[in-house]
Amino acid sequence: MRQWMVAAKKADFYVIAEKFHVDPVVARIIRNREVIGEKNIRIYLGGNLSDLSDPHQMKDMDRLVEILAQKIRKQVHIRIIGDYDVDGVTSSHLFLTALRRVGAKVDVVIPHRIQDGYGLSLHLLQQAKEDGVDTILTCDNGIAAIDEIAWAKAQKMTVLVTDHHAVPFEEHEGRRTEKKSLADAVVNPHQQDCGYPYKELCGAGVAWNVIRVLYENYDMDKREAEDLLDFVAMATVCDVMSLTGENRILVKEGLKRIRHTKNIGLQALMQACNVQPENISAYHFGYVLGPCVNATGRLDTARHALRLFETGHRCLHCAHRYEERRSGHCRPEYLRGARQRDSARGSALRLLLLPHGCADGEGFQGRHAHRHSCDDGARRHSWRDGASEGRLGEPHASRHLRRLHADGPSGRAFPWPSQHHLHADDGRPLRQHGRADRSGPQVRLHEARW
């Protein structure tokens, strides 16, 4: 029989409890989590942004920001290359927002999980060269792209790396030596000679520290950088970083700000997931909002999530154009509630939930949960789920989407088609009740008609 041992690390819990006005049980928990010393306990319980380390301590930080400032002044083409998970998408959004704010000529590329693979691939660099890109700025990747960066430097491109992953190394006679990158600047707290004291930042945390120094270089109000902490907090939780030290502060401050976020896409995502901003917690980052962002990269491309976070006046314009062009071809149930919303938040919500996105790209559910198209005047509906294309019925991932987005823009559940409306391509109806007939024809989701 398994025997359990209670952790009993020594400390004067009553003294700690009295000094910091907490229960002795809380004092014991703090000690068991290896938070030792009055300064560390104070930061653990009530740390704020003033307790963060100086970002100038990161190796190559000043050099990277100086190069960025030169490129911005020269108005050369800067391309951000991120990643397809929550950390990569939010890091890309942070850099795109900050560089636009200081007047950079910038765009962003999120690799496709299947077509491009992870990180800074040779294919993406070749495409950047063809597009006339002068400077590559990575976020949440790049530290291991030694050969790819060497190719880019041979093409006279500038490469700036921001990452938080382990630095690749070579081992000779029991000694490890970090592989040297030819990048013009590498900001990663895991480098051996990096003086930044806290090493557990996520990619968005590293990117945010770069933005702090960049804004400081332009004499901008530090509160502009602090307004971006909602995305840093989400990335920290979703990348499963240790909630200690600076991460604990970043998540705490980010939770404060997301309750009043000005980001329209983030507002729409919370509304679509039935998350009340005033009640949001780290749980909602990790188990509600974050999985929606991750799903875009798994079902198709994480660019959908990035476009959601980039919504603004463009979203409002595109949403109205979308309604004008598409409303005659879509079921009125989908549009009745959406047409009542003229605010930008309502427009962002429509882009997230309706069958198609705007002219600039398809919405997340529109691409994967339900697609409408018209063929010679006949209405044809395809019900796809990139995660589980298989027998009809209600596909596994689509079931979760239905549950997650039960309250749509009209305030009630989306009208998914009942099975007696569905037919296979050979014309035979599927079973009208329960699951699809297991002995019947195997029909892929995009082959269903009603």
Sequence and secondary structure as in RCSB ss.txt:
>XXXX:A:sequence
MRQWMVAAKKADFYVIAEKFHVDPVVARIIRNREVIGEKNIRIYLGGNLSDLSDPHQMKDMDRLVEILAQKIRKQ
VHIRIIGDYDVDGVTSSHLFLTALRRVGAKVDVVIPHRIQDGYGLSLHLLQQAKEDGVDTILTCDNGIAAIDEIA
WAKAQKMTVLVTDHHAVPFEEHEGRRTEKKSLADAVVNPHQQDCGYPYKELCGAGVAWNVIRVLYENYDMDKREA
EDLLDFVAMATVCDVMSLTGENRILVKEGLKRIRHTKNIGLQALMQACNVQPENISAYHFGYVLGPCVNATGRLD
TARHALRLFETGHRCLHCAHRYEERRSGHCRPEYLRGARQRDSARGSALRLLLLPHGCADGEGFQGRHAHRHSCD
DGARRHSWRDGASEGRLGEPHASRHLRRLHADGPSGRAFPWPSQHHLHADDGRPLRQHGRADRSGPQVRLHEARW
>XXXX:A:secstr
            HHHHHHHHT  HHHHHHHHHTT  SHHHHHHHHH  GGGS  GGGSTTHHHHHHHHHHHHHHT
 EEEEE  SSHHHHHHHHHHHHHHHHTT EEEEE   TTTT SSS HHHHHHHHHTT  EEEEES  TT HHHHH
HHHHTT EEEEE  S   EEEETTEEEE     SEEE TTSTT   S     HHHHHHHHHHHHHHHTT  HHHH
HTTHHHHHHHHHHTT   SHHHHHHHHHHHHHHTT   HHHHHHHHHTT  GGG  HHHIIIIIHHHHHHHHHHS
 THHHHHHHT SHHHHHHHHHHHHHHTTTS HHHHHTGGG  SHHHHHHHHHHSSS  TT   HHHHHT EEEEE
TTEEEEE   TT  SSSSS HHHHHHHHHT S TTSS      GGG B TTS B  SSSS  TTS    GGG B 
